[in-house]
Amino acid sequence: MTTNKANSPVVIVLASGRGERFIAAGGTGSKLQAPLAGKPVLARTLDAVRASGLPWHLEDAGHPGMGDSIAAAVRATPDAAGWLILPGDLPLVLAETLRAVAAALGTGVGAVQPQYRGARGHPVGFGAACHAQLAALEGPLGASSVLRAMRAADSVLDLPVDDVGVVTDIDTPEALAHAEALWLAGPGRLSA
């Protein structure tokens, strides 16, 4: 984890899942360690996180569900100004997108969710006021219940971004192949 910067949310990188859908779809081993253009998926995700300049925390201890992972990471970063929840299997997310979500969160909204061409993606940003709800999460559904409550209170900013990486997760070998094709296409991959 990098040092915490004043008034910056912490990017929580979730890397403790078992990748069961990837294996069920014919993948072998950990999807986070699967090579994407010669580098593991998780390493590609972490490269973007580091390039963003935001403080971050890697949650890679074994947990029973995504909610448990988020809760552990939030409890490990109690003084954060907020959190950007980023699954480790989004290797194409851009550092600029992470900074944009963090900046939007800094405007005082309760939560921020990036959208690519109308599709909601990650990282979802949560303000510091969500600490208790996030720290109490458990189970497989992640922070969806917290986000639903924030939407019901009209406290979520949907942030349009030109970043296919916010919706390009690696759940199957086919998704990995698609992500690699986008990666190899370079900067023009945003139009994919």
MDTraj code that builds the backbone (N, CA, C; nanometers):
import mdtraj as md
import numpy as np

residues = "MET THR THR ASN LYS ALA ASN SER PRO VAL VAL ILE VAL LEU ALA SER GLY ARG GLY GLU ARG PHE ILE ALA ALA GLY GLY THR GLY SER LYS LEU GLN ALA PRO LEU ALA GLY LYS PRO VAL LEU ALA ARG THR LEU ASP ALA VAL ARG ALA SER GLY LEU PRO TRP HIS LEU GLU ASP ALA GLY HIS PRO GLY MET GLY ASP SER ILE ALA ALA ALA VAL ARG ALA THR PRO ASP ALA ALA GLY TRP LEU ILE LEU PRO GLY ASP LEU PRO LEU VAL LEU ALA GLU THR LEU ARG ALA VAL ALA ALA ALA LEU GLY THR GLY VAL GLY ALA VAL GLN PRO GLN TYR ARG GLY ALA ARG GLY HIS PRO VAL GLY PHE GLY ALA ALA CYS HIS ALA GLN LEU ALA ALA LEU GLU GLY PRO LEU GLY ALA SER SER VAL LEU ARG ALA MET ARG ALA ALA ASP SER VAL LEU ASP LEU PRO VAL ASP ASP VAL GLY VAL VAL THR ASP ILE ASP THR PRO GLU ALA LEU ALA HIS ALA GLU ALA LEU TRP LEU ALA GLY PRO GLY ARG LEU SER ALA".split()
xyz = np.array([
    [0.0841, -0.1175, 0.0000],
    [0.0000, 0.0000, 0.0000],
    [0.0886, 0.1237, 0.0000],
    [0.0497, 0.2213, -0.0782],
    [0.1243, 0.3457, -0.0792],
    [0.0813, 0.4307, 0.0402],
    [0.1526, 0.5369, 0.0640],
    [0.1174, 0.6226, 0.1770],
    [-0.0128, 0.6941, 0.1484],
    [-0.0890, 0.7182, 0.2539],
    [-0.2177, 0.7844, 0.2400],
    [-0.1964, 0.9330, 0.2167],
    [-0.2594, 0.9855, 0.1133],
    [-0.2511, 1.1275, 0.0837],
    [-0.3750, 1.1943, 0.1419],
    [-0.3574, 1.3088, 0.2020],
    [-0.4684, 1.3798, 0.2650],
    [-0.5806, 1.4019, 0.1643],
    [-0.7012, 1.3762, 0.2081],
    [-0.8218, 1.3980, 0.1276],
    [-0.8290, 1.3143, 0.0011],
    [-0.7530, 1.2077, -0.0080],
    [-0.7615, 1.1175, -0.1221],
    [-0.8259, 0.9873, -0.0784],
    [-0.9197, 0.9376, -0.1596],
    [-0.9726, 0.8057, -0.1277],
    [-0.8668, 0.6992, -0.1560],
    [-0.8832, 0.5855, -0.0925],
    [-0.7929, 0.4725, -0.1114],
    [-0.8536, 0.3781, -0.2151],
    [-0.7735, 0.3364, -0.3119],
    [-0.8178, 0.2365, -0.4078],
    [-0.8000, 0.0995, -0.3415],
    [-0.9094, 0.0286, -0.3248],
    [-0.9042, -0.1073, -0.2697],
    [-0.9058, -0.2033, -0.3872],
    [-0.7970, -0.2778, -0.4035],
    [-0.7879, -0.3772, -0.5111],
    [-0.8234, -0.5129, -0.4508],
    [-0.9329, -0.5698, -0.4994],
    [-0.9811, -0.6977, -0.4483],
    [-0.9165, -0.8118, -0.5254],
    [-0.8392, -0.8941, -0.4538],
    [-0.7652, -1.0029, -0.5181],
    [-0.7703, -1.1303, -0.4354],
    [-0.8800, -1.1519, -0.3637],
    [-0.8861, -1.2723, -0.2804],
    [-0.9913, -1.3716, -0.3268],
    [-1.0532, -1.3460, -0.4415],
    [-1.1538, -1.4393, -0.4937],
    [-1.0911, -1.5674, -0.5458],
    [-1.1745, -1.6667, -0.5649],
    [-1.1266, -1.7971, -0.6113],
    [-1.1342, -1.8137, -0.7626],
    [-1.1981, -1.7207, -0.8328],
    [-1.2043, -1.7287, -0.9788],
    [-1.2802, -1.8497, -1.0286],
    [-1.3866, -1.8869, -0.9593],
    [-1.4596, -2.0095, -0.9925],
    [-1.5227, -2.0049, -1.1312],
    [-1.5753, -1.8888, -1.1732],
    [-1.6357, -1.8795, -1.3075],
    [-1.5309, -1.8997, -1.4152],
    [-1.4107, -1.8469, -1.3927],
    [-1.3023, -1.8617, -1.4903],
    [-1.2674, -2.0091, -1.5083],
    [-1.2537, -2.0792, -1.3976],
    [-1.2194, -2.2222, -1.4025],
    [-1.3346, -2.3029, -1.4619],
    [-1.4585, -2.2711, -1.4221],
    [-1.5756, -2.3426, -1.4750],
    [-1.5887, -2.3245, -1.6261],
    [-1.5395, -2.2120, -1.6779],
    [-1.5476, -2.1840, -1.8211],
    [-1.4289, -2.2413, -1.8983],
    [-1.3431, -2.3184, -1.8304],
    [-1.2315, -2.3830, -1.8986],
    [-1.0957, -2.3210, -1.8731],
    [-1.0908, -2.2175, -1.7917],
    [-0.9623, -2.1563, -1.7582],
    [-0.8843, -2.2448, -1.6628],
    [-0.7547, -2.2282, -1.6606],
    [-0.6720, -2.3053, -1.5682],
    [-0.6007, -2.2100, -1.4740],
    [-0.5970, -2.2468, -1.3482],
    [-0.5279, -2.1666, -1.2486],
    [-0.6026, -2.0389, -1.2152],
    [-0.5335, -1.9500, -1.1492],
    [-0.5912, -1.8238, -1.1052],
    [-0.6060, -1.7272, -1.2223],
    [-0.7254, -1.6695, -1.2375],
    [-0.7435, -1.5717, -1.3446],
    [-0.6565, -1.4488, -1.3217],
    [-0.6279, -1.4176, -1.1957],
    [-0.5458, -1.3003, -1.1673],
    [-0.4002, -1.3211, -1.2069],
    [-0.3588, -1.4471, -1.2167],
    [-0.2224, -1.4771, -1.2590],
    [-0.2144, -1.5155, -1.4069],
    [-0.3306, -1.5203, -1.4739],
    [-0.3321, -1.5530, -1.6171],
    [-0.2583, -1.4432, -1.6940],
    [-0.1790, -1.4815, -1.7927],
    [-0.1034, -1.3804, -1.8672],
    [-0.1924, -1.2991, -1.9618],
    [-0.1719, -1.1691, -1.9578],
    [-0.2379, -1.0777, -2.0506],
    [-0.1271, -0.9962, -2.1158],
    [-0.1000, -1.0241, -2.2407],
    [0.0088, -0.9586, -2.3134],
    [0.1403, -0.9692, -2.2358],
    [0.1683, -1.0898, -2.1845],
    [0.2966, -1.1184, -2.1214],
    [0.3095, -1.0795, -1.9754],
    [0.2016, -1.0349, -1.9128],
    [0.2071, -0.9941, -1.7730],
    [0.0786, -1.0415, -1.7045],
    [0.0851, -1.0840, -1.5787],
    [-0.0365, -1.1312, -1.5115],
    [-0.1461, -1.0240, -1.5045],
    [-0.2709, -1.0688, -1.5118],
    [-0.3867, -0.9789, -1.5061],
    [-0.3764, -0.8845, -1.3865],
    [-0.3503, -0.9390, -1.2680],
    [-0.3437, -0.8545, -1.1483],
    [-0.2323, -0.7511, -1.1598],
    [-0.1191, -0.7882, -1.2162],
    [-0.0083, -0.6927, -1.2322],
    [-0.0495, -0.5774, -1.3235],
    [-0.1263, -0.6069, -1.4283],
    [-0.1749, -0.5010, -1.5184],
    [-0.2677, -0.4055, -1.4413],
    [-0.3565, -0.4628, -1.3584],
    [-0.4473, -0.3799, -1.2786],
    [-0.3673, -0.2918, -1.1833],
    [-0.2707, -0.3511, -1.1146],
    [-0.1899, -0.2753, -1.0189],
    [-0.1056, -0.1675, -1.0882],
    [-0.0634, -0.1917, -1.2113],
    [0.0104, -0.0885, -1.2854],
    [-0.0741, 0.0376, -1.3002],
    [-0.2021, 0.0201, -1.3334],
    [-0.2917, 0.1357, -1.3480],
    [-0.3128, 0.2050, -1.2142],
    [-0.3278, 0.1262, -1.1090],
    [-0.3487, 0.1829, -0.9757],
    [-0.2268, 0.2659, -0.9351],
    [-0.1087, 0.2107, -0.9534],
    [0.0134, 0.2853, -0.9188],
    [0.0259, 0.4126, -1.0022],
    [-0.0053, 0.4021, -1.1316],
    [0.0060, 0.5178, -1.2211],
    [-0.0929, 0.6277, -1.1850],
    [-0.2016, 0.5936, -1.1161],
    [-0.3011, 0.6941, -1.0779],
    [-0.2473, 0.7904, -0.9731],
    [-0.1482, 0.7465, -0.8963],
    [-0.0942, 0.8288, -0.7896],
    [-0.1787, 0.8288, -0.6635],
    [-0.2883, 0.7544, -0.6633],
    [-0.3754, 0.7478, -0.5461],
    [-0.3222, 0.6462, -0.4459],
    [-0.3521, 0.6648, -0.3173],
    [-0.3155, 0.5614, -0.2204],
    [-0.3970, 0.4357, -0.2494],
    [-0.3402, 0.3193, -0.2168],
    [-0.4104, 0.1955, -0.2478],
    [-0.3808, 0.0878, -0.1455],
    [-0.4676, -0.0121, -0.1470],
    [-0.4561, -0.1264, -0.0558],
    [-0.4942, -0.2514, -0.1343],
    [-0.4062, -0.3507, -0.1341],
    [-0.4337, -0.4790, -0.1990],
    [-0.4913, -0.5738, -0.0951],
    [-0.6137, -0.6210, -0.1190],
    [-0.6765, -0.7169, -0.0284],
    [-0.6708, -0.8538, -0.0948],
    [-0.5693, -0.9325, -0.0548],
    [-0.5496, -1.0627, -0.1178],
    [-0.5526, -1.1786, -0.0197],
    [-0.5924, -1.1518, 0.1052],
    [-0.6089, -1.2609, 0.2018],
    [-0.7351, -1.3377, 0.1653],
    [-0.7386, -1.4653, 0.1972],
    [-0.8566, -1.5456, 0.1672],
    [-0.9764, -1.5016, 0.2503],
    [-1.0877, -1.4755, 0.1833],
    [-1.2123, -1.4380, 0.2503],
    [-1.3246, -1.5204, 0.1903],
    [-1.4316, -1.5455, 0.2668],
    [-1.5407, -1.6261, 0.2132],
    [-1.6164, -1.5604, 0.0989],
    [-1.6197, -1.4286, 0.0932],
    [-1.6929, -1.3613, -0.0136],
    [-1.6402, -1.2229, -0.0396],
    [-1.6885, -1.1608, -0.1488],
    [-1.6418, -1.0273, -0.1846],
    [-1.6770, -0.9250, -0.0771],
    [-1.7935, -0.9394, -0.0157],
    [-1.8302, -0.8476, 0.0920],
    [-1.7309, -0.8527, 0.2062],
    [-1.6890, -0.9735, 0.2419],
    [-1.5903, -0.9911, 0.3498],
    [-1.4570, -0.9257, 0.3120],
    [-1.4187, -0.9366, 0.1846],
    [-1.2934, -0.8757, 0.1374],
    [-1.2992, -0.7245, 0.1460],
    [-1.4112, -0.6670, 0.1013],
    [-1.4267, -0.5214, 0.1072],
    [-1.4225, -0.4750, 0.2520],
    [-1.4965, -0.5449, 0.3388],
    [-1.5016, -0.5066, 0.4802],
    [-1.3626, -0.5085, 0.5424],
    [-1.2851, -0.6133, 0.5143],
    [-1.1501, -0.6234, 0.5705],
    [-1.0620, -0.5084, 0.5220],
    [-1.0722, -0.4739, 0.3940],
    [-0.9900, -0.3667, 0.3385],
    [-1.0301, -0.2306, 0.3957],
    [-1.1597, -0.2083, 0.4134],
    [-1.2056, -0.0811, 0.4704],
    [-1.1610, -0.0707, 0.6157],
    [-1.1708, -0.1805, 0.6889],
    [-1.1252, -0.1785, 0.8284],
    [-0.9743, -0.1560, 0.8369],
    [-0.8995, -0.1999, 0.7349],
    [-0.7538, -0.1813, 0.7336],
    [-0.7138, -0.0390, 0.6961],
    [-0.8088, 0.0396, 0.6428],
    [-0.7799, 0.1771, 0.5999],
    [-0.8830, 0.2729, 0.6602],
    [-0.8959, 0.2741, 0.7932],
    [-1.0056, 0.3478, 0.8577],
    [-0.9995, 0.4993, 0.8428],
    [-0.8839, 0.5544, 0.8155],
    [-0.8709, 0.6996, 0.8064],
    [-0.8824, 0.7522, 0.6635],
    [-0.9206, 0.6661, 0.5701],
    [-0.9309, 0.7079, 0.4304],
    [-1.0426, 0.8106, 0.4125],
    [-1.0271, 0.8946, 0.3122],
    [-1.1296, 0.9934, 0.2779],
    [-1.2409, 0.9305, 0.1951],
    [-1.2316, 0.8020, 0.1697],
    [-1.3265, 0.7268, 0.0893],
    [-1.2545, 0.6093, 0.0279],
    [-1.3275, 0.5308, -0.0516],
    [-1.2692, 0.4095, -0.1100],
    [-1.3171, 0.3923, -0.2521],
    [-1.2275, 0.3509, -0.3397],
    [-1.2614, 0.3096, -0.4751],
    [-1.2466, 0.1584, -0.4775],
    [-1.3577, 0.0882, -0.4957],
    [-1.3567, -0.0573, -0.4934],
    [-1.3284, -0.1075, -0.6348],
    [-1.2125, -0.1717, -0.6520],
    [-1.1671, -0.2165, -0.7833],
    [-1.1350, -0.3650, -0.7808],
    [-1.2163, -0.4481, -0.8448],
    [-1.1802, -0.5895, -0.8565],
    [-1.0464, -0.6032, -0.9298],
    [-0.9660, -0.6973, -0.8854],
    [-0.8338, -0.7166, -0.9430],
    [-0.8345, -0.7675, -1.0857],
    [-0.9524, -0.8094, -1.1359],
    [-0.9591, -0.8644, -1.2709],
    [-1.0072, -0.7627, -1.3741],
    [-0.9771, -0.6347, -1.3512],
    [-1.0071, -0.5293, -1.4492],
    [-0.8754, -0.4688, -1.4989],
    [-0.7985, -0.5442, -1.5768],
    [-0.6625, -0.5038, -1.6133],
    [-0.6540, -0.3885, -1.7126],
    [-0.7648, -0.3502, -1.7740],
    [-0.7590, -0.2430, -1.8733],
    [-0.8012, -0.1079, -1.8175],
    [-0.8449, -0.1025, -1.6931],
    [-0.8883, 0.0252, -1.6370],
    [-0.7735, 0.1259, -1.6454],
    [-0.8090, 0.2483, -1.6789],
    [-0.7075, 0.3514, -1.6974],
    [-0.6826, 0.4301, -1.5685],
    [-0.5584, 0.4696, -1.5479],
    [-0.5235, 0.5518, -1.4320],
    [-0.6049, 0.6809, -1.4310],
    [-0.6322, 0.7364, -1.5492],
    [-0.7105, 0.8598, -1.5583],
    [-0.8521, 0.8382, -1.5043],
    [-0.9065, 0.7197, -1.5270],
    [-1.0405, 0.6893, -1.4775],
    [-1.0404, 0.6829, -1.3254],
    [-0.9384, 0.6204, -1.2686],
    [-0.9286, 0.6144, -1.1229],
    [-0.9229, 0.7555, -1.0648],
    [-0.8433, 0.8412, -1.1253],
    [-0.8339, 0.9799, -1.0782],
    [-0.9664, 1.0539, -1.0960],
    [-1.0380, 1.0275, -1.2051],
    [-1.1668, 1.0947, -1.2302],
    [-1.2713, 1.0530, -1.1277],
    [-1.2763, 0.9243, -1.0944],
    [-1.3711, 0.8769, -0.9933],
    [-1.3361, 0.9387, -0.8580],
    [-1.2077, 0.9424, -0.8247],
    [-1.1647, 1.0024, -0.6979],
    [-1.2014, 1.1504, -0.6927],
    [-1.1790, 1.2210, -0.8024],
    [-1.2109, 1.3645, -0.8059],
    [-1.3609, 1.3869, -0.7915],
    [-1.4411, 1.3052, -0.8581],
    [-1.5865, 1.3185, -0.8482],
    [-1.6331, 1.2883, -0.7063],
    [-1.5708, 1.1915, -0.6426],
    [-1.6056, 1.1582, -0.5047],
    [-1.5746, 1.2762, -0.4130],
    [-1.4723, 1.3507, -0.4464],
    [-1.4327, 1.4667, -0.3670],
    [-1.5295, 1.5841, -0.3755],
    [-1.6319, 1.5751, -0.4617],
    [-1.7290, 1.6845, -0.4735],
    [-1.8390, 1.6741, -0.3686],
    [-1.8347, 1.5700, -0.2862],
    [-1.9308, 1.5582, -0.1777],
    [-2.0440, 1.4601, -0.2014],
    [-2.0475, 1.3939, -0.3162],
    [-2.1499, 1.2918, -0.3381],
    [-2.1177, 1.1704, -0.2518],
    [-2.2180, 1.0878, -0.2248],
    [-2.1968, 0.9702, -0.1409],
    [-2.1227, 0.8587, -0.2107],
    [-2.1478, 0.8439, -0.3426],
    [-2.0844, 0.7371, -0.4197],
    [-2.0740, 0.7802, -0.5654],
    [-1.9801, 0.7198, -0.6363],
    [-1.9578, 0.7469, -0.7784],
    [-1.9416, 0.6136, -0.8490],
    [-2.0120, 0.5984, -0.9622],
    [-1.9952, 0.4775, -1.0420],
    [-1.9669, 0.5164, -1.1862],
    [-1.8532, 0.4718, -1.2410],
    [-1.8229, 0.5039, -1.3805],
    [-1.9139, 0.4262, -1.4751],
    [-1.9409, 0.4876, -1.5897],
    [-2.0205, 0.4230, -1.6943],
    [-1.9465, 0.4348, -1.8263],
    [-1.9437, 0.3254, -1.8999],
    [-1.8876, 0.3251, -2.0346],
    [-2.0015, 0.2946, -2.1307],
    [-2.0359, 0.3918, -2.2125],
    [-2.1452, 0.3772, -2.3090],
    [-2.2735, 0.3258, -2.2426],
    [-2.3034, 0.3781, -2.1258],
    [-2.4255, 0.3436, -2.0545],
    [-2.4155, 0.2217, -1.9645],
    [-2.3080, 0.1444, -1.9747],
    [-2.2890, 0.0252, -1.8904],
    [-2.2145, 0.0653, -1.7633],
    [-2.2708, 0.0308, -1.6497],
    [-2.2071, 0.0631, -1.5214],
    [-2.0891, -0.0293, -1.4965],
    [-1.9820, 0.0285, -1.4392],
    [-1.8612, -0.0501, -1.4166],
    [-1.7939, -0.0195, -1.2843],
    [-1.6640, -0.0462, -1.2806],
    [-1.5797, -0.0275, -1.1620],
    [-1.4584, 0.0560, -1.1998],
    [-1.3999, 0.1239, -1.1039],
    [-1.4217, 0.1143, -0.9604],
    [-1.5412, 0.1986, -0.9158],
    [-1.6140, 0.1491, -0.8174],
    [-1.7186, 0.2275, -0.7546],
    [-1.6544, 0.3002, -0.6367],
    [-1.6756, 0.4300, -0.6319],
    [-1.6202, 0.5103, -0.5235],
    [-1.7243, 0.5334, -0.4153],
    [-1.6825, 0.5217, -0.2906],
    [-1.7693, 0.5469, -0.1753],
    [-1.7034, 0.6499, -0.0853],
    [-1.7824, 0.7453, -0.0366],
    [-1.7320, 0.8461, 0.0551],
    [-1.7079, 0.7898, 0.1937],
    [-1.6348, 0.8659, 0.2739],
    [-1.6002, 0.8228, 0.4103],
    [-1.7226, 0.7968, 0.4966],
    [-1.8353, 0.8617, 0.4663],
    [-1.9581, 0.8413, 0.5435],
    [-2.0108, 0.6980, 0.5315],
    [-1.9622, 0.6239, 0.4335],
    [-2.0054, 0.4845, 0.4129],
    [-1.9219, 0.3852, 0.4932],
    [-1.8297, 0.4340, 0.5750],
    [-1.7370, 0.3455, 0.6460],
    [-1.8084, 0.2333, 0.7200],
    [-1.9056, 0.2658, 0.8041],
    [-1.9701, 0.1635, 0.8868],
    [-2.0387, 0.0571, 0.8017],
    [-2.1097, 0.0997, 0.6953],
    [-2.1787, 0.0022, 0.6099],
    [-2.0802, -0.0877, 0.5360],
    [-1.9720, -0.0293, 0.4844],
    [-1.8726, -0.1080, 0.4110],
    [-1.7972, -0.2025, 0.5043],
    [-1.7629, -0.1543, 0.6235],
    [-1.6862, -0.2361, 0.7191],
    [-1.7681, -0.3526, 0.7725],
    [-1.8994, -0.3477, 0.7584],
    [-1.9861, -0.4548, 0.8089],
    [-2.0274, -0.5537, 0.7001],
    [-1.9814, -0.5349, 0.5776],
    [-2.0227, -0.6233, 0.4684],
    [-1.9748, -0.7667, 0.4899],
    [-2.0522, -0.8599, 0.4370],
    [-2.0105, -1.0004, 0.4325],
    [-2.0861, -1.0674, 0.3196],
    [-2.0367, -1.1833, 0.2801],
    [-2.1035, -1.2589, 0.1754],
    [-2.0530, -1.2288, 0.0356],
    [-2.1182, -1.2893, -0.0637],
    [-2.0674, -1.2853, -0.2006],
    [-2.1044, -1.1622, -0.2821],
    [-2.1927, -1.0763, -0.2335],
    [-2.2460, -0.9701, -0.3182],
    [-2.1693, -0.8389, -0.3145],
    [-2.0584, -0.8355, -0.2490],
    [-1.9789, -0.7130, -0.2471],
    [-2.0527, -0.5992, -0.1806],
    [-2.0415, -0.4808, -0.2403],
    [-2.1014, -0.3604, -0.1820],
    [-2.2304, -0.3206, -0.2530],
    [-2.2926, -0.4147, -0.3239],
    [-2.4126, -0.3801, -0.4002],
    [-2.5254, -0.3283, -0.3107],
    [-2.5373, -0.3807, -0.1896],
    [-2.6440, -0.3334, -0.1002],
    [-2.6199, -0.1885, -0.0582],
    [-2.4955, -0.1531, -0.0347],
    [-2.4616, -0.0155, 0.0028],
    [-2.4887, 0.0772, -0.1158],
    [-2.4501, 0.0351, -0.2341],
    [-2.4713, 0.1169, -0.3535],
    [-2.6211, 0.1350, -0.3804],
    [-2.6999, 0.0287, -0.3636],
    [-2.8460, 0.0388, -0.3818],
    [-2.9051, 0.1410, -0.2845],
    [-2.8626, 0.1354, -0.1600],
    [-2.9128, 0.2303, -0.0596],
    [-2.8736, 0.3731, -0.0968],
    [-2.7528, 0.3905, -0.1468],
    [-2.7077, 0.5235, -0.1878],
    [-2.7895, 0.5726, -0.3086],
    [-2.8195, 0.4824, -0.4008],
    [-2.9029, 0.5196, -0.5171],
    [-3.0432, 0.5591, -0.4716],
    [-3.0985, 0.4846, -0.3766],
    [-3.2320, 0.5154, -0.3252],
    [-3.2352, 0.6531, -0.2602],
    [-3.1228, 0.6951, -0.2039],
    [-3.1122, 0.8271, -0.1404],
    [-3.0670, 0.9344, -0.2397],
    [-3.0582, 0.8973, -0.3676],
    [-3.0143, 0.9889, -0.4728],
    [-2.8772, 1.0484, -0.4411],
    [-2.7871, 0.9622, -0.3928],
    [-2.6528, 1.0065, -0.3530],
    [-2.5423, 0.9468, -0.4392],
    [-2.5782, 0.8966, -0.5603],
    [-2.4788, 0.8350, -0.6484],
    [-2.4647, 0.9190, -0.7749],
    [-2.3427, 0.9513, -0.8089],
    [-2.3123, 1.0173, -0.9351],
    [-2.2694, 0.9104, -1.0350],
    [-2.3420, 0.8997, -1.1466],
    [-2.2989, 0.8122, -1.2558],
    [-2.2064, 0.8957, -1.3438],
    [-2.0828, 0.8506, -1.3565],
    [-1.9782, 0.9272, -1.4235],
    [-1.9449, 0.8653, -1.5596],
    [-1.9860, 0.9277, -1.6706],
    [-1.9501, 0.8737, -1.8020],
    [-1.7990, 0.8845, -1.8246],
    [-1.7386, 0.7755, -1.8688],
    [-1.5956, 0.7734, -1.8992],
    [-1.5745, 0.7056, -2.0339],
    [-1.4688, 0.7426, -2.1019],
    [-1.4330, 0.6806, -2.2293],
    [-1.3252, 0.5761, -2.2019],
    [-1.3644, 0.4740, -2.1258],
    [-1.2695, 0.3724, -2.0792],
    [-1.3396, 0.2371, -2.0755],
    [-1.3193, 0.1578, -2.1800],
    [-1.3794, 0.0248, -2.1856],
    [-1.3290, -0.0631, -2.0701],
    [-1.2177, -0.0247, -2.0093],
    [-1.1605, -0.1014, -1.8989],
    [-1.2500, -0.1100, -1.7769],
    [-1.3445, -0.0167, -1.7598],
    [-1.4318, -0.0211, -1.6425],
    [-1.5338, -0.1334, -1.6512],
    [-1.5528, -0.1893, -1.7710],
    [-1.6497, -0.2982, -1.7899],
    [-1.5849, -0.4241, -1.8472],
    [-1.4519, -0.4272, -1.8524],
    [-1.3808, -0.5421, -1.9102],
    [-1.3170, -0.6234, -1.7989],
    [-1.3971, -0.7145, -1.7409],
    [-1.3424, -0.8016, -1.6368],
    [-1.3117, -0.9380, -1.6966],
    [-1.2303, -1.0127, -1.6260],
    [-1.1803, -1.1409, -1.6761],
    [-1.2506, -1.2543, -1.6012],
    [-1.3683, -1.2943, -1.6501],
    [-1.4412, -1.4033, -1.5861],
    [-1.4316, -1.5343, -1.6633],
    [-1.3886, -1.5276, -1.7896],
    [-1.3781, -1.6474, -1.8733],
    [-1.2520, -1.6388, -1.9582],
    [-1.2054, -1.7517, -2.0122],
    [-1.0921, -1.7458, -2.1046],
    [-1.1224, -1.6581, -2.2261],
    [-1.2487, -1.6570, -2.2709],
    [-1.2864, -1.5728, -2.3840],
    [-1.2723, -1.4246, -2.3477],
    [-1.3119, -1.3895, -2.2255],
    [-1.2971, -1.2507, -2.1808],
    [-1.1497, -1.2121, -2.1730],
    [-1.0659, -1.3060, -2.1318],
    [-0.9218, -1.2812, -2.1274],
    [-0.8682, -1.2561, -2.2680],
    [-0.9111, -1.3370, -2.3642],
    [-0.8664, -1.3190, -2.5027],
    [-0.9135, -1.1842, -2.5575],
    [-1.0369, -1.1460, -2.5257],
    [-1.0902, -1.0164, -2.5705],
    [-1.0095, -0.9020, -2.5078],
    [-0.9810, -0.9124, -2.3788],
    [-0.9032, -0.8084, -2.3105],
    [-0.7634, -0.7974, -2.3708],
    [-0.7034, -0.9115, -2.4043],
    [-0.5701, -0.9068, -2.4648],
    [-0.5748, -0.8388, -2.6015],
    [-0.6793, -0.8678, -2.6795],
    [-0.6930, -0.8026, -2.8104],
    [-0.7077, -0.6513, -2.7929],
    [-0.7861, -0.6093, -2.6936],
    [-0.8015, -0.4659, -2.6673],
    [-0.6687, -0.4044, -2.6228],
    [-0.5969, -0.4759, -2.5362],
    [-0.4668, -0.4263, -2.4876],
    [-0.3711, -0.4069, -2.6053],
    [-0.3640, -0.5068, -2.6910],
    [-0.2710, -0.5016, -2.8036],
    [-0.3103, -0.3950, -2.9041],
    [-0.4381, -0.3569, -2.9056],
    [-0.4833, -0.2505, -2.9953],
    [-0.4324, -0.1142, -2.9497],
    [-0.3860, -0.1069, -2.8243],
    [-0.3259, 0.0166, -2.7750],
    [-0.4277, 0.1235, -2.7432],
    [-0.3861, 0.2503, -2.7523],
    [-0.4732, 0.3609, -2.7122],
    [-0.6082, 0.3611, -2.7828],
    [-0.6150, 0.3107, -2.9028],
    [-0.7412, 0.3050, -2.9757],
    [-0.8397, 0.2052, -2.9190],
    [-0.7976, 0.1291, -2.8181],
    [-0.8865, 0.0277, -2.7602],
    [-1.0120, 0.0892, -2.7005],
    [-1.0085, 0.2175, -2.6702],
    [-1.1239, 0.2828, -2.6089],
    [-1.2443, 0.2803, -2.6993],
    [-1.2242, 0.2660, -2.8271],
    [-1.3388, 0.2664, -2.9187],
    [-1.3950, 0.1276, -2.9398],
    [-1.3424, 0.0283, -2.8672],
    [-1.3859, -0.1100, -2.8882],
    [-1.5259, -0.1339, -2.8339],
])
top = md.Topology()
chain = top.add_chain()
for i, resn in enumerate(residues, 1):
    res = top.add_residue(resn, chain, resSeq=i)
    for name in ("N", "CA", "C"):
        top.add_atom(name, md.element.get_by_symbol(name[0]), res)
traj = md.Trajectory(xyz[None], top)
